[in-house]
Amino acid sequence: MAKARKVEPYHRFTAAEWAKYRDGEPMTLTAEDVARLRTLNDPISFEEAEAIYLPLTRLLSFYVEAVQGLHRASTKFLGVTDDKVPFIIGVAGSVAVGKSTTARILAALLRRWPSSPKVDLVTTDGFLHSNRVLEERGIMDRKGFPESYDRARFVGFLSDIKSGKPDVAVPVYSHLVYDVVPGEVVRIDRPNILIVEGLNILQPGVLPKTGAPILFASDFIDFSIYMDAAEDDLRRWFMERFGRLRLTAFTDPKSFFHRFSQMSEEEATTFGLWAWDAINLPNLRDNILPTRSRADLILRKGGSHTIEEVALRRL
C-alpha cells in the first residue's frame, strides 16, 4: 500500500532568509517611529521592523495589485464600472502576542508607499457586546471568546467597507473602563487599505446544515496574518504586561482595573495567573489557535519576543 504523501501548505523562512525579500525596498520609518508604534510589552527593534515588515509590505503590494486586477476582470465581464475595492488585511493571534504592534507598523509602512494610499486600522474590540449584555448572558468571564462579539455587526461593517460605502461607523471600546462607549463611534471613509486586528477574525463559524449562503468575517479578508508563539511564552508575556499595567494604566481611579493596583504583588500575581489559565488559555486553545492554518502568513515568535520564522502559504 502506497504511503500517503504529506503536503506542506507553507513556504518557511528563517528571519534572515525572509529579510532578503526586501529586495532594495527603502525603509521609510525611523527608529523613533518604531519606538512610538510598539505597544507596552513588545520590544520590537528598528532592525526587526526593517527585516520582517519591509519585505511583507513589498509582498502586500503585489497582492493589492493582483486583487485589483481580479476586480477589473470581474467588472469588465459584467459590463459595469466600479471604484477600486478596499484591500483588507487581517491580523490575528493570542492575547499578548503583539498583534497591535504588527498592525500599527504595517499601517505606518503602507501609508508611506509612493502612491500614498489611505490606510485605516480597526480593532475588533469595538464589536464586543457591552458589559451589560455580557452580564445578562452570564458570559462576562468569556470576554474575547467568539460569543462575546456582535458578529453580525462586524460582518456588516466589513461588507459596507468592501462595497465602498462612505463614513462607516465603528463602535469605540475603552480599555480604561473595559467596555464599549455608548453612542461613541469612529468613521471609516473608503480606505484603500483596511487593517483589522483581533483575536478571532479568522474563525469560520458554524455552517448551516441547509446549505443556505452565509457570510463570515474571513470572507472579506484579502490577506491574513497570524501571530504565533509558544504557550509558555505567551503566558509569561501576559503576566509581564499585567504587571506593567498595574504600575501605569491601572493606577488611574477611573480604570475598571484600578483595584489591581491596590493589591499586593502576590494577590495580583494570583489573579493574573487565574485570568490566563481560566480565560485566555482556553480561548487560545479552543478558538484562536485552530484558525492558524487558515492564515496566508504566519509570523512565529521566539521567547525573546522576536520573530524567528515566517511561513507563507503556497498558492
C-alpha positions in Angstrom: 0.0 0.0 0.0 1.4 3.4 -1.0 2.4 5.7 1.8 0.4 8.9 2.0 2.4 11.9 0.9 2.5 14.8 3.3 1.8 18.1 1.6 3.3 21.2 3.2 1.0 24.1 2.7 3.6 26.8 3.6 6.9 28.1 2.4 9.0 28.5 5.5 11.8 31.0 6.1 14.1 32.0 8.9 14.1 35.7 9.8 17.4 36.1 7.9 16.1 34.4 4.8 12.9 36.4 4.8 14.8 39.7 5.1 16.4 39.1 1.7 13.0 39.6 0.1 13.2 43.3 0.9 14.9 43.5 -2.5 16.2 47.0 -2.0 12.9 48.5 -0.8 13.7 51.6 1.2 12.9 51.8 4.9 10.5 54.7 5.4 10.3 54.5 9.2 12.9 55.8 11.6 13.9 54.2 14.9 11.9 56.8 16.7 8.8 55.8 14.6 9.2 52.2 15.6 9.6 53.1 19.3 6.5 55.2 19.1 4.4 52.5 17.4 5.3 49.5 19.6 3.0 48.6 22.4 3.6 48.3 26.1 5.3 44.9 26.2 6.5 44.3 22.7 10.3 45.1 22.5 10.4 45.2 18.6 13.6 46.9 17.3 14.1 49.0 14.3 16.2 46.2 12.8 13.4 43.7 13.1 10.8 46.1 11.7 13.1 46.5 8.7 13.9 42.8 8.3 10.4 41.4 8.7 7.8 44.1 7.9 9.5 45.8 5.0 9.6 42.6 2.9 6.0 41.9 4.0 4.8 45.3 2.7 6.6 44.5 -0.6 4.6 41.2 -0.8 1.4 43.0 0.0 2.0 45.5 -2.8 1.9 42.5 -5.2 -1.3 41.1 -3.6 -3.0 44.5 -3.8 -2.2 44.8 -7.5 -3.4 41.2 -8.1 -6.7 41.7 -6.3 -7.3 45.0 -8.2 -6.7 43.1 -11.4 -9.3 40.5 -10.5 -11.7 43.3 -9.7 -11.1 44.9 -13.1 -11.6 41.5 -14.8 -14.9 41.0 -13.0 -16.3 44.4 -13.7 -15.3 44.0 -17.4 -17.1 40.7 -17.6 -20.2 42.2 -16.0 -20.0 45.3 -18.2 -20.1 47.7 -15.2 -17.9 50.5 -14.0 -16.9 50.5 -10.3 -14.4 52.0 -8.0 -11.5 50.0 -6.7 -12.5 47.9 -3.7 -10.6 48.3 -0.4 -7.9 45.7 0.3 -8.5 44.2 3.8 -5.7 42.8 5.9 -6.5 40.7 9.0 -4.1 40.3 11.9 -5.0 37.5 14.4 -3.4 35.8 17.3 -3.4 35.3 21.1 -3.6 37.9 23.8 -0.1 39.4 24.5 1.4 38.1 21.3 2.0 41.6 19.7 -0.9 41.9 17.2 -1.3 45.7 17.9 2.4 46.4 17.2 2.3 44.4 14.0 -0.9 46.2 12.8 0.5 49.7 13.7 3.8 49.2 12.0 2.2 47.7 8.9 -0.2 50.7 8.7 2.6 53.2 9.0 4.7 51.5 6.3 1.8 51.1 3.9 0.8 54.8 4.3 4.3 55.6 3.0 4.1 53.8 -0.3 4.8 56.1 -3.2 1.1 56.1 -4.1 0.3 57.4 -0.5 -2.7 55.1 0.0 -5.4 55.8 2.6 -4.8 53.2 5.3 -7.1 52.7 8.3 -6.7 50.4 11.3 -9.6 48.9 13.2 -9.5 46.5 16.2 -12.4 44.2 16.8 -12.7 45.3 20.5 -15.4 47.8 19.4 -17.6 45.0 18.3 -17.6 43.3 21.7 -21.1 43.2 23.3 -21.4 45.7 26.1 -20.6 44.6 29.7 -24.4 44.9 30.4 -25.2 42.4 27.6 -22.3 40.0 28.7 -23.5 40.1 32.3 -27.1 39.4 31.2 -25.9 36.4 29.2 -23.7 35.2 32.0 -20.5 35.4 29.9 -18.6 38.3 31.4 -15.7 35.9 32.1 -15.7 34.9 28.5 -14.9 38.4 27.0 -12.8 37.8 23.9 -14.5 34.4 23.2 -16.4 34.3 19.9 -19.8 34.5 21.6 -18.8 37.8 23.3 -18.7 39.7 19.9 -21.6 41.1 17.9 -20.5 39.1 14.9 -23.4 40.2 12.7 -22.5 43.9 13.2 -18.8 43.1 12.5 -19.6 41.2 9.3 -22.0 44.1 8.3 -19.1 46.6 8.9 -16.7 44.6 6.6 -19.4 44.3 4.0 -20.0 48.0 4.0 -16.3 48.7 3.7 -15.9 46.2 0.7 -18.9 47.7 -1.1 -17.3 51.2 -0.9 -19.9 52.7 1.5 -18.7 56.1 2.9 -18.4 57.0 6.6 -18.9 53.6 8.1 -19.4 53.7 11.8 -17.2 51.6 14.2 -18.1 51.4 17.9 -15.5 52.7 20.3 -14.1 50.4 23.0 -12.4 51.9 26.1 -9.7 49.9 27.7 -9.8 52.3 30.6 -13.4 51.4 31.6 -13.2 48.0 30.0 -16.4 48.5 27.9 -17.9 49.8 24.7 -18.5 53.5 25.0 -22.3 54.1 24.5 -23.1 56.2 21.4 -19.4 56.9 20.5 -18.1 55.8 17.1 -15.2 56.5 14.7 -15.8 56.8 11.0 -14.0 54.8 8.3 -14.3 56.6 5.0 -13.5 54.5 1.9 -9.8 53.5 2.7 -7.6 52.0 0.0 -6.4 49.5 2.6 -8.0 48.5 5.9 -6.1 46.6 8.6 -8.4 44.7 11.0 -6.8 43.3 14.2 -8.4 40.9 16.6 -8.4 37.5 18.4 -10.9 35.6 16.3 -11.1 37.2 12.9 -10.1 34.0 11.0 -12.8 31.9 12.7 -15.1 30.4 10.0 -18.1 29.8 12.4 -20.8 27.1 12.0 -22.1 26.3 8.6 -25.9 25.9 8.3 -26.9 22.3 7.5 -29.5 23.6 5.0 -26.7 24.9 2.7 -28.1 28.4 2.9 -25.5 31.0 2.0 -23.8 32.7 5.0 -21.0 35.2 5.3 -18.1 35.1 7.8 -15.7 37.9 8.6 -12.9 35.9 7.0 -14.7 36.0 3.6 -13.9 39.7 3.4 -10.2 39.4 4.3 -7.8 39.6 1.3 -4.6 38.7 3.2 -4.4 37.3 6.7 -1.6 37.2 9.2 -1.4 35.0 12.3 1.0 36.0 15.1 2.2 32.8 16.7 4.2 31.9 19.8 4.5 29.0 22.4 2.0 28.9 25.2 4.7 29.3 27.9 6.0 32.5 26.2 2.5 33.9 25.8 1.7 33.3 29.5 5.0 35.0 30.5 4.3 38.0 28.3 0.8 38.3 29.5 2.0 38.4 33.1 4.7 40.9 32.3 2.2 43.1 30.7 -0.3 42.8 33.5 2.5 43.7 36.0 3.4 46.8 34.0 -0.3 47.9 33.7 -0.6 47.6 37.5 2.0 50.3 37.8 0.7 52.5 34.9 -2.9 52.5 33.5 -4.4 50.7 36.5 -3.4 53.4 38.9 -6.0 55.7 37.3 -9.0 55.8 39.7 -11.3 55.7 36.6 -9.8 52.4 35.4 -12.0 49.3 35.6 -8.9 47.5 36.9 -7.9 50.2 39.5 -8.4 47.7 42.3 -5.5 45.6 41.0 -3.1 48.5 41.5 -4.1 48.4 45.2 -3.4 44.7 45.6 -0.2 43.2 46.9 2.1 41.8 44.3 1.2 38.2 45.5 -2.5 38.9 45.2 -2.1 40.4 41.8 0.0 37.6 40.5 -2.5 35.1 41.7 -5.3 36.9 39.8 -3.2 37.3 36.7 -2.4 33.6 36.6 -6.1 32.8 37.1 -7.1 35.1 34.2 -4.6 33.4 31.9 -5.4 29.8 32.9 -9.2 30.3 33.1 -9.9 32.7 30.3 -7.0 33.4 27.8 -5.6 29.9 27.6 -8.9 28.1 26.9 -9.8 30.8 24.3 -6.4 30.3 22.7 -6.7 26.5 22.5 -10.3 26.3 21.6 -10.8 29.2 19.3 -7.7 31.2 18.3 -5.0 28.5 17.6 -7.3 26.4 15.4 -7.5 29.3 12.9 -3.7 29.5 12.5 -3.7 27.1 9.5 -6.2 29.4 7.7 -3.7 32.3 7.6 -1.9 33.4 4.5 1.2 34.3 6.6 2.3 33.1 10.0 4.9 35.1 12.0 6.4 32.8 14.6 7.9 34.5 17.7 10.6 33.0 20.0 11.0 33.5 23.7 12.6 36.9 23.3 9.5 38.3 21.5 11.4 38.4 18.2 10.1 36.8 15.0 12.2 33.7 14.3 10.2 32.1 11.4 8.0 33.3 8.6 5.6 30.9 6.9 3.9 32.0 3.6 1.0 29.9 2.3 1.6 28.3 -1.0 -0.7 29.4 -3.8 
